[in-house]
Amino acid sequence: MSCDAAPLAPTLAFEGDSGHLRQPSKAALEEVRTHLLLRACEYFPFLHRPLSVRVERVRRESTNPLRRFAISDGERRANVIAKWAPVYASNNEGLTEYRHYYSFNSECASPAIQCPRPLAFLDKSNALLTEEHSGVPMSLVLKSFAGAASRTHLTHSVRLAARWLSAFQKHWPSTAVPAKTAWPFIEHSCPWMTERQLAGEGFRTLESASLSERVWCLREAVRKSDFPVHLGEMHREFGPANILVCGEGVTVLDAPCNEHGPQLFDVAEFVAYLRILDFISLRTEMCCRSLEDVFLAEYFGLNSSAPDRGQSRDRALLLLLTVGGVLRNQSRHVKIAEALVGPVKRACREYFN
């Protein structure tokens, strides 16, 4: 095992179809099981040999194959999540995620904001091993909260999510450049802002000519402006589905991007989810508006160098990215796209009114 050298191409790691239908091969599963039999007592000192390791399915949806490895000594048990992530020309997601987790947990240690504890990265099958954290995805909590007590706890968790994002962004180098200089990075992170995409089906979902024109004018104003945009490390999927609410803390999953872009992108992703949640669960609408204010106030309060959402020139980029996040969420719900037309238009209009 090596976490520094580039891994071998995991050509035998999967069986079956491509994409999210891939299944880890028997050889890949056996590699993880053998590794845990040898090293589990180092990772979990409370375990004692002899050990047994059982492979279980993971219910949490993911674009990458996941398996739970339940390790037991007959009295105590520990769970490890194995994830087989793709390898791209410029980024091995599993290896990058391992390094992100290790670095963040080591240097930004806090019991309230953390990433999963990384255990190992196995080169042969490109498998990332992390300790499984107990907790409930914030997306489920948002959909099912009830009562003042749960709302107070949820508000606290949203504040912690903002703190986590602030700490994550400060942990990596960032630069401030004029918006017109940063525009290629913005457009790369948000391809929906290209002229071709804005003329496509997704943007026409807005239906209203005046609303479409206002979004276009906002895009052009940002693209040509000189106000500073902070470029740095992005999570890219910083939403409630990747945030586990664990007691009095939060654990953020899936940070393998290793891509520089506008740091407000992750802020907008979180806000966009709250903006469409009233479609998913109607009784959460008022709470989500309040939580949006809590999240933004906490985030900007911790980032003195970050744009002030009260300044129209800086708020413009956040607004534009959030509209993009709403549209992307619509595209992810292909089966209910027609039903989403109303919430998409309403969410966008509220930003411009």
Wavefront OBJ file of the C-alpha trace (Angstrom):
o trace
v 0.000 0.000 0.000
v 1.212 3.482 -0.858
v -0.506 6.817 -0.492
v 2.158 8.850 -2.284
v 2.717 7.071 -5.555
v 0.164 7.154 -8.359
v -2.006 4.032 -8.106
v -2.178 1.350 -10.727
v -5.172 1.515 -13.026
v -7.884 -0.532 -11.243
v -8.836 -2.512 -14.339
v -10.059 -5.544 -12.359
v -11.824 -3.689 -9.569
v -15.363 -3.900 -10.973
v -17.848 -6.341 -12.391
v -20.980 -5.612 -14.390
v -22.100 -2.404 -16.038
v -20.472 1.008 -15.949
v -21.231 4.101 -13.878
v -23.202 3.744 -10.649
v -24.199 0.179 -11.605
v -20.626 -1.033 -11.161
v -20.076 -3.621 -8.481
v -16.716 -4.262 -6.784
v -15.188 -7.505 -8.004
v -14.580 -10.463 -5.715
v -10.856 -9.730 -5.930
v -11.389 -6.122 -4.842
v -13.556 -7.185 -1.910
v -11.032 -9.820 -0.874
v -8.194 -7.280 -0.981
v -10.060 -5.077 1.514
v -11.038 -8.014 3.724
v -7.457 -9.325 3.856
v -6.112 -5.860 4.638
v -8.555 -5.407 7.512
v -7.769 -8.811 8.989
v -4.117 -7.735 9.130
v -4.516 -4.102 10.204
v -7.878 -3.725 11.983
v -6.362 -3.910 15.475
v -4.130 -0.945 14.588
v -7.094 1.089 13.400
v -9.327 0.020 16.306
v -7.227 -0.806 19.400
v -10.308 -1.977 21.312
v -10.557 -5.018 19.028
v -8.703 -8.227 19.876
v -7.833 -11.200 17.731
v -9.186 -13.474 16.351
v -11.287 -11.286 14.077
v -14.058 -11.898 11.596
v -14.921 -9.587 8.708
v -18.322 -9.507 7.037
v -19.219 -7.545 3.896
v -22.516 -5.638 3.913
v -24.378 -3.443 1.468
v -24.568 0.286 2.161
v -27.982 1.873 1.734
v -26.645 5.398 1.254
v -26.925 6.272 -2.428
v -23.664 7.059 -4.167
v -22.338 7.391 -7.692
v -19.398 5.199 -6.627
v -19.591 1.649 -5.258
v -19.648 1.462 -1.449
v -19.448 -1.508 0.897
v -19.468 -1.777 4.666
v -16.970 -4.163 6.265
v -18.147 -5.169 9.729
v -15.184 -6.287 11.867
v -15.860 -8.200 15.068
v -13.881 -9.960 17.769
v -16.995 -11.633 19.148
v -17.748 -8.904 21.699
v -16.974 -5.605 20.008
v -17.529 -4.366 16.481
v -16.142 -1.684 14.181
v -17.433 -0.663 10.764
v -15.291 0.393 7.812
v -16.626 1.894 4.588
v -14.804 0.962 1.390
v -15.284 3.279 -1.585
v -14.061 2.651 -5.115
v -13.743 6.059 -6.786
v -12.786 6.798 -10.408
v -9.368 7.814 -11.699
v -9.221 10.773 -14.082
v -6.265 12.167 -16.013
v -5.884 15.041 -13.544
v -7.374 13.574 -10.376
v -7.626 10.228 -8.606
v -10.727 10.902 -6.518
v -10.098 8.197 -3.924
v -6.495 9.192 -3.285
v -7.369 12.899 -3.220
v -10.195 12.233 -0.785
v -7.849 10.265 1.467
v -5.394 13.165 1.550
v -8.142 15.727 2.107
v -9.537 13.802 5.052
v -6.159 13.171 6.624
v -4.987 16.771 6.258
v -8.236 18.365 7.400
v -8.698 16.130 10.431
v -5.057 16.566 11.464
v -4.836 20.339 11.186
v -8.445 21.467 11.712
v -9.203 19.006 14.491
v -12.513 19.668 16.207
v -15.024 17.229 17.666
v -17.811 19.348 16.171
v -16.623 19.632 12.542
v -14.748 16.822 10.864
v -14.394 14.467 7.903
v -14.551 10.678 8.188
v -11.380 9.204 9.694
v -9.254 7.887 6.800
v -7.721 4.471 7.446
v -5.992 3.447 4.212
v -5.878 3.774 0.470
v -5.334 0.495 -1.399
v -3.521 1.038 -4.679
v -4.349 -2.217 -6.407
v -8.119 -1.750 -6.582
v -8.149 1.998 -5.869
v -10.149 1.550 -2.656
v -10.491 4.238 0.016
v -11.131 2.910 3.534
v -12.687 5.135 6.197
v -14.209 4.548 9.589
v -17.986 4.633 9.357
v -19.464 7.539 11.280
v -22.826 7.221 12.914
v -25.185 9.995 12.030
v -28.177 10.980 9.942
v -27.835 12.856 6.635
v -28.923 16.442 7.098
v -31.183 16.060 4.052
v -33.294 13.526 5.953
v -33.367 15.700 9.068
v -34.542 18.663 6.996
v -37.370 16.624 5.495
v -38.597 15.147 8.751
v -37.920 17.631 11.554
v -40.694 18.206 14.091
v -40.954 20.413 17.144
v -38.940 23.255 18.596
v -36.227 21.005 20.039
v -35.393 19.398 16.700
v -35.456 22.782 14.983
v -32.973 24.154 17.519
v -30.694 21.177 16.945
v -30.995 21.555 13.177
v -30.157 25.261 13.381
v -27.052 24.385 15.411
v -26.061 21.774 12.806
v -26.472 24.277 9.965
v -24.163 26.688 11.799
v -21.612 23.899 12.167
v -21.888 23.136 8.454
v -21.038 26.766 7.706
v -18.080 26.554 10.091
v -16.883 23.370 8.409
v -17.004 24.993 4.978
v -15.166 28.072 6.234
v -12.455 25.929 7.838
v -12.160 23.755 4.724
v -11.675 26.771 2.467
v -9.165 28.428 4.808
v -7.205 25.168 5.035
v -6.159 25.419 1.377
v -4.494 28.308 -0.498
v -6.829 30.788 -2.159
v -6.473 33.945 -4.210
v -8.675 36.952 -4.901
v -8.863 38.100 -8.508
v -11.238 40.396 -10.438
v -14.454 38.700 -11.531
v -13.667 39.192 -15.216
v -10.322 37.418 -14.685
v -11.993 34.657 -12.665
v -14.769 34.157 -15.211
v -13.137 31.148 -16.989
v -12.951 29.395 -13.582
v -16.544 30.351 -12.818
v -17.786 29.105 -16.171
v -15.766 25.896 -15.851
v -17.313 25.221 -12.439
v -20.772 26.205 -13.674
v -21.046 25.200 -17.342
v -24.716 26.160 -17.325
v -23.499 29.788 -17.599
v -22.099 29.328 -21.101
v -24.043 30.964 -23.905
v -24.917 27.580 -25.392
v -26.352 26.250 -22.145
v -28.292 29.424 -21.428
v -29.989 28.976 -24.781
v -30.816 25.324 -24.036
v -33.736 23.465 -22.523
v -32.666 23.853 -18.895
v -32.693 27.627 -18.989
v -35.958 27.770 -20.923
v -37.523 26.052 -17.909
v -37.762 29.543 -16.443
v -40.337 30.275 -19.174
v -40.617 33.926 -18.284
v -38.836 36.071 -20.875
v -38.289 38.873 -18.384
v -36.793 36.486 -15.816
v -34.505 34.900 -18.409
v -33.358 38.331 -19.502
v -32.595 39.378 -15.902
v -30.499 36.266 -15.325
v -28.650 36.955 -18.583
v -28.010 40.572 -17.604
v -26.725 39.442 -14.220
v -24.348 36.998 -15.922
v -22.982 39.732 -18.174
v -22.584 42.149 -15.252
v -20.558 39.604 -13.269
v -18.514 38.551 -16.311
v -17.377 42.121 -16.995
v -16.939 43.400 -13.437
v -13.814 44.036 -11.367
v -15.053 43.045 -7.904
v -12.874 40.401 -6.213
v -13.761 36.718 -6.479
v -12.037 34.258 -4.173
v -10.705 31.205 -5.996
v -9.708 28.200 -3.938
v -10.386 24.571 -3.116
v -13.976 23.449 -3.729
v -15.990 20.564 -2.336
v -18.374 20.755 -5.330
v -21.127 18.688 -3.677
v -21.494 20.541 -0.410
v -25.136 19.783 0.255
v -27.175 18.306 3.120
v -26.968 14.823 1.588
v -23.207 14.829 2.257
v -23.440 16.227 5.788
v -24.033 13.780 8.641
v -25.610 15.173 11.782
v -23.865 13.299 14.585
v -24.969 14.308 18.084
v -23.520 17.763 18.688
v -21.319 17.742 15.606
v -21.320 17.283 11.853
v -19.236 15.039 9.615
v -18.883 16.062 5.958
v -18.470 13.338 3.345
v -17.104 13.295 -0.210
v -14.467 15.991 -0.582
v -12.414 14.592 -3.483
v -12.632 17.425 -5.996
v -9.082 18.839 -5.835
v -10.291 21.588 -8.163
v -9.892 25.345 -7.831
v -12.847 27.566 -8.498
v -15.089 30.230 -6.940
v -15.432 29.409 -3.253
v -18.962 30.785 -3.291
v -19.885 27.762 -5.423
v -20.158 25.543 -2.328
v -22.125 28.211 -0.463
v -24.553 28.416 -3.377
v -24.922 24.619 -3.543
v -26.099 24.496 0.066
v -28.483 27.425 -0.397
v -29.873 25.988 -3.654
v -30.846 22.792 -1.854
v -32.751 24.779 0.755
v -34.434 26.718 -2.037
v -35.969 23.609 -3.643
v -36.656 21.710 -0.431
v -40.140 23.210 -0.136
v -40.995 21.138 -3.221
v -39.635 17.964 -1.650
v -41.303 18.608 1.716
v -43.775 21.497 1.736
v -43.908 21.954 5.489
v -40.208 22.853 5.622
v -40.474 26.038 3.564
v -40.443 28.608 6.377
v -37.761 26.727 8.290
v -35.534 26.580 5.219
v -35.735 30.336 4.712
v -34.629 30.812 8.303
v -31.854 28.230 7.965
v -30.578 29.939 4.820
v -30.135 33.155 6.793
v -28.415 31.261 9.618
v -26.029 29.523 7.225
v -25.053 32.676 5.323
v -24.675 34.785 8.468
v -22.394 32.177 10.061
v -20.318 31.631 6.925
v -19.754 35.297 6.117
v -19.231 36.124 9.766
v -16.279 33.712 9.822
v -14.804 34.964 6.566
v -13.745 38.555 6.906
v -12.155 38.360 3.461
v -15.208 36.769 1.892
v -17.719 38.854 -0.046
v -20.351 40.642 2.007
v -23.724 39.383 0.842
v -25.088 42.823 1.717
v -23.044 44.416 -1.087
v -24.942 44.105 -4.341
v -21.776 43.718 -6.426
v -20.660 40.664 -4.409
v -24.136 39.270 -3.849
v -24.550 39.091 -7.618
v -22.167 36.131 -7.956
v -23.767 34.240 -5.078
v -27.164 34.886 -6.613
v -26.037 33.686 -10.045
v -24.421 30.530 -8.663
v -27.516 29.748 -6.606
v -29.785 29.993 -9.624
v -27.386 27.573 -11.321
v -27.614 25.255 -8.323
v -31.398 25.287 -8.516
v -31.287 24.410 -12.212
v -28.739 21.631 -11.640
v -30.934 20.147 -8.940
v -33.759 20.161 -11.416
v -31.681 18.262 -13.971
v -30.823 15.667 -11.324
v -34.516 14.960 -10.822
v -35.213 13.947 -14.411
v -38.293 11.894 -13.532
v -39.980 14.838 -11.846
v -38.658 17.629 -14.054
v -42.098 18.863 -15.053
v -43.204 19.091 -11.410
v -40.095 21.087 -10.584
v -40.894 23.903 -13.012
v -42.935 25.772 -10.399
v -40.367 25.637 -7.568
v -37.521 26.536 -9.948
v -39.309 29.644 -11.201
v -40.423 30.618 -7.694
v -36.936 30.166 -6.211
v -35.354 32.252 -8.970
v -37.984 34.992 -8.811
v -37.517 35.403 -5.055
v -33.874 36.310 -5.655
v -34.751 39.049 -8.128
v -37.678 40.577 -6.231
l 1 2 3 4 5 6 7 8 9 10 11 12 13 14 15 16 17 18 19 20 21 22 23 24 25 26 27 28 29 30 31 32 33 34 35 36 37 38 39 40 41 42 43 44 45 46 47 48 49 50 51 52 53 54 55 56 57 58 59 60 61 62 63 64 65 66 67 68 69 70 71 72 73 74 75 76 77 78 79 80 81 82 83 84 85 86 87 88 89 90 91 92 93 94 95 96 97 98 99 100 101 102 103 104 105 106 107 108 109 110 111 112 113 114 115 116 117 118 119 120 121 122 123 124 125 126 127 128 129 130 131 132 133 134 135 136 137 138 139 140 141 142 143 144 145 146 147 148 149 150 151 152 153 154 155 156 157 158 159 160 161 162 163 164 165 166 167 168 169 170 171 172 173 174 175 176 177 178 179 180 181 182 183 184 185 186 187 188 189 190 191 192 193 194 195 196 197 198 199 200 201 202 203 204 205 206 207 208 209 210 211 212 213 214 215 216 217 218 219 220 221 222 223 224 225 226 227 228 229 230 231 232 233 234 235 236 237 238 239 240 241 242 243 244 245 246 247 248 249 250 251 252 253 254 255 256 257 258 259 260 261 262 263 264 265 266 267 268 269 270 271 272 273 274 275 276 277 278 279 280 281 282 283 284 285 286 287 288 289 290 291 292 293 294 295 296 297 298 299 300 301 302 303 304 305 306 307 308 309 310 311 312 313 314 315 316 317 318 319 320 321 322 323 324 325 326 327 328 329 330 331 332 333 334 335 336 337 338 339 340 341 342 343 344 345 346 347 348 349 350 351 352 353
